[in-house]
């Protein structure tokens, strides 16, 4: 079952978030298997994150890479809210235009 995960860290700056994304990409986890959607939002000194994952197992596997990076950067993710997804609606992909 797909799950939604919402992180509201006590304090996560845009700079630390961007560094986390850079380190995840460097670790080969920029687009981890099972993550269907990722968004960060909020004021630049207190960003939050919302993800949609195909399963808890897929998120747990990603967590093995994410957690040490968060610790390295001194980011306390807080306790995430994990909820079953009722429905996810995404737009159809646009076909590439030929020249």
ChimeraX attribute file (.defattr): number of C-alpha atoms within 10 A of each C-alpha:
attribute: neighborCount
match mode: 1-to-1
recipient: residues
	/A:1	9
	/A:2	18
	/A:3	19
	/A:4	23
	/A:5	18
	/A:6	19
	/A:7	18
	/A:8	19
	/A:9	17
	/A:10	13
	/A:11	16
	/A:12	22
	/A:13	17
	/A:14	18
	/A:15	11
	/A:16	17
	/A:17	21
	/A:18	11
	/A:19	15
	/A:20	19
	/A:21	16
	/A:22	13
	/A:23	18
	/A:24	19
	/A:25	13
	/A:26	10
	/A:27	12
	/A:28	10
	/A:29	15
	/A:30	13
	/A:31	13
	/A:32	16
	/A:33	13
	/A:34	17
	/A:35	18
	/A:36	15
	/A:37	14
	/A:38	13
	/A:39	10
	/A:40	14
	/A:41	12
	/A:42	13
	/A:43	11
	/A:44	13
	/A:45	14
	/A:46	15
	/A:47	19
	/A:48	22
	/A:49	18
	/A:50	17
	/A:51	17
	/A:52	22
	/A:53	22
	/A:54	17
	/A:55	15
	/A:56	17
	/A:57	11
	/A:58	15
	/A:59	20
	/A:60	11
	/A:61	13
	/A:62	18
	/A:63	13
	/A:64	10
	/A:65	16
	/A:66	19
	/A:67	13
	/A:68	11
	/A:69	18
	/A:70	19
	/A:71	11
	/A:72	10
	/A:73	14
	/A:74	11
	/A:75	18
	/A:76	15
	/A:77	18
	/A:78	11
	/A:79	10
	/A:80	14
	/A:81	11
	/A:82	15
	/A:83	12
	/A:84	14
	/A:85	14
	/A:86	9
	/A:87	7
	/A:88	10
	/A:89	5
	/A:90	7
	/A:91	5
	/A:92	6
	/A:93	6
	/A:94	6
	/A:95	6
	/A:96	6
	/A:97	5
	/A:98	4
	/A:99	3
